[in-house]
Amino acid sequence: MAHELKTDAASPAVLRNVPLDTPEIIEARRDLAASFRMAAKLGLQEGICNHFSAVVPGHEDLFLVNPYGWAFAEIKASQLLICDFNGNVVSGEGKPEATAFYIHAQIHKVLPRAAAAFHTHMPNATALSMVEGQPLVWAGQTALKFYGRTAVDENYNGLALGNDEGLRIAKAIGDADIVFMRNHGVMVLGPTIAEAFDDLYYLERAAEVQLKAMSTGRNLLPIPDKIAQKAYEEMREGDPESARLHLASVRRQLAVVEPDYLD
């Protein structure tokens, strides 16, 4: 299912006097590697097909992404590639998966607010992308974290194996942070790696609870819009700090059981 990126891009220009091993970049690598590892532990990945990316601190035209052929559970900080928007790998061994490049390069290029972009086929949220109507029903408290923040890309068009499809997806996202890609999966955008991971985690939890409720065959009880909006605002007020602490907790847990993610 996965495809190695093949481009006609010329060899990357030498980045003279541009350090790509600053403390900020090393921490971004570790945050992203921790996100991969915990996503694997939670069953949010699918084989070697899914991908997370993040803009390189201090370099808005470069992004970190996982290399083709490696499962989330294997990712180490040093394995992450740094790519430019033309498909050149300017740091790291290997190449990105093709759809990872074509989708993520366009998202980071067109939507600079998306410092991090996480794409998965995680089972519960993906299941909701396959049913009629809006994926989330505002019937559970966890779902309210995403109230007013979601979009649906209704136009599944096969694999994203070109810049045109990546650009179409980026434009379909609009102002949303959470995108249900119809018949495909989900994309979560965040201003930080921590916030993207936090949203990814809670999105799957919200989807799981909703599907369990739907499976009873009984009608769901949506929360009134006024209360949903109030709860959303209360949640979002503390989200950046809560997300930071969430990822810090993930890193502490991994430091005990899988410390090699830091390598």
Solvent accessible surface area in square Angstrom, and as a share of the most:
residue,aa,sasa,rsa
1,M,169,0.75
2,A,20,0.15
3,H,71,0.32
4,E,70,0.31
5,L,3,0.02
6,K,155,0.66
7,T,55,0.32
8,D,154,0.80
9,A,42,0.33
10,A,81,0.63
11,S,102,0.66
12,P,54,0.34
13,A,84,0.65
14,V,109,0.63
15,L,73,0.36
16,R,180,0.66
17,N,151,0.78
18,V,53,0.30
19,P,77,0.48
20,L,32,0.16
21,D,101,0.52
22,T,36,0.21
23,P,99,0.62
24,E,107,0.48
25,I,0,0.00
26,I,65,0.33
27,E,76,0.34
28,A,9,0.07
29,R,29,0.10
30,R,78,0.28
31,D,34,0.18
32,L,0,0.00
33,A,0,0.00
34,A,0,0.00
35,S,0,0.00
36,F,0,0.00
37,R,8,0.03
38,M,18,0.08
39,A,0,0.00
40,A,18,0.14
41,K,102,0.43
42,L,76,0.38
43,G,36,0.34
44,L,6,0.03
45,Q,57,0.25
46,E,69,0.31
47,G,51,0.49
48,I,68,0.35
49,C,20,0.12
50,N,2,0.01
51,H,3,0.01
52,F,0,0.00
53,S,0,0.00
54,A,1,0.01
55,V,32,0.18
56,V,0,0.00
57,P,47,0.30
58,G,79,0.76
59,H,39,0.17
60,E,148,0.66
61,D,84,0.44
62,L,10,0.05
63,F,0,0.00
64,L,0,0.00
65,V,0,0.00
66,N,8,0.04
67,P,6,0.04
68,Y,74,0.28
69,G,38,0.36
70,W,108,0.38
71,A,29,0.22
72,F,3,0.01
73,A,59,0.46
74,E,79,0.35
75,I,1,0.00
76,K,66,0.28
77,A,5,0.04
78,S,72,0.46
79,Q,41,0.18
80,L,0,0.00
81,L,0,0.00
82,I,0,0.00
83,C,0,0.00
84,D,23,0.12
85,F,38,0.16
86,N,106,0.54
87,G,9,0.09
88,N,19,0.10
89,V,35,0.20
90,V,35,0.20
91,S,32,0.21
92,G,40,0.38
93,E,158,0.71
94,G,50,0.48
95,K,93,0.39
96,P,0,0.00
97,E,9,0.04
98,A,4,0.03
99,T,16,0.09
100,A,0,0.00
101,F,3,0.01
102,Y,29,0.11
103,I,1,0.01
104,H,0,0.00
105,A,0,0.00
106,Q,16,0.07
107,I,0,0.00
108,H,6,0.03
109,K,120,0.51
110,V,56,0.32
111,L,22,0.11
112,P,107,0.68
113,R,99,0.36
114,A,1,0.01
115,A,32,0.25
116,A,0,0.00
117,A,0,0.00
118,F,0,0.00
119,H,3,0.01
120,T,0,0.00
121,H,32,0.14
122,M,0,0.00
123,P,81,0.51
124,N,33,0.17
125,A,0,0.00
126,T,19,0.11
127,A,33,0.25
128,L,0,0.00
129,S,0,0.00
130,M,121,0.54
131,V,61,0.35
132,E,173,0.77
133,G,49,0.47
134,Q,123,0.55
135,P,4,0.03
136,L,9,0.04
137,V,47,0.27
138,W,53,0.18
139,A,36,0.28
140,G,27,0.26
141,Q,134,0.60
142,T,50,0.29
143,A,5,0.04
144,L,4,0.02
145,K,11,0.05
146,F,0,0.00
147,Y,34,0.13
148,G,75,0.72
149,R,16,0.06
150,T,40,0.23
151,A,25,0.19
152,V,28,0.16
153,D,6,0.03
154,E,96,0.43
155,N,98,0.50
156,Y,108,0.41
157,N,103,0.53
158,G,30,0.29
159,L,93,0.46
160,A,4,0.03
161,L,86,0.43
162,G,23,0.22
163,N,73,0.37
164,D,119,0.62
165,E,18,0.08
166,G,0,0.00
167,L,59,0.29
168,R,67,0.24
169,I,5,0.03
170,A,0,0.00
171,K,136,0.58
172,A,41,0.32
173,I,2,0.01
174,G,34,0.33
175,D,140,0.72
176,A,9,0.07
177,D,28,0.15
178,I,0,0.00
179,V,1,0.00
180,F,1,0.00
181,M,5,0.02
182,R,28,0.10
183,N,89,0.46
184,H,42,0.19
185,G,0,0.00
186,V,0,0.00
187,M,0,0.00
188,V,0,0.00
189,L,1,0.01
190,G,3,0.03
191,P,81,0.51
192,T,60,0.35
193,I,18,0.09
194,A,15,0.11
195,E,22,0.10
196,A,0,0.00
197,F,1,0.00
198,D,3,0.02
199,D,4,0.02
200,L,0,0.00
201,Y,53,0.20
202,Y,77,0.29
203,L,0,0.00
204,E,12,0.06
205,R,119,0.43
206,A,5,0.04
207,A,0,0.00
208,E,51,0.23
209,V,84,0.49
210,Q,15,0.06
211,L,45,0.22
212,K,128,0.54
213,A,37,0.29
214,M,78,0.35
215,S,94,0.61
216,T,88,0.51
217,G,71,0.68
218,R,193,0.70
219,N,142,0.73
220,L,43,0.21
221,L,149,0.74
222,P,87,0.55
223,I,42,0.21
224,P,82,0.52
225,D,99,0.51
226,K,177,0.75
227,I,97,0.49
228,A,0,0.00
229,Q,73,0.32
230,K,120,0.51
231,A,19,0.15
232,Y,44,0.17
233,E,92,0.41
234,E,100,0.45
235,M,52,0.23
236,R,71,0.26
237,E,151,0.68
238,G,39,0.37
239,D,12,0.06
240,P,75,0.47
241,E,86,0.38
242,S,57,0.37
243,A,1,0.01
244,R,128,0.47
245,L,91,0.45
246,H,40,0.18
247,L,5,0.02
248,A,32,0.25
249,S,32,0.20
250,V,3,0.02
251,R,47,0.17
252,R,154,0.56
253,Q,93,0.41
254,L,0,0.00
255,A,48,0.37
256,V,122,0.70
257,V,93,0.54
258,E,42,0.19
259,P,73,0.46
260,D,54,0.28
261,Y,3,0.01
262,L,52,0.26
263,D,90,0.47
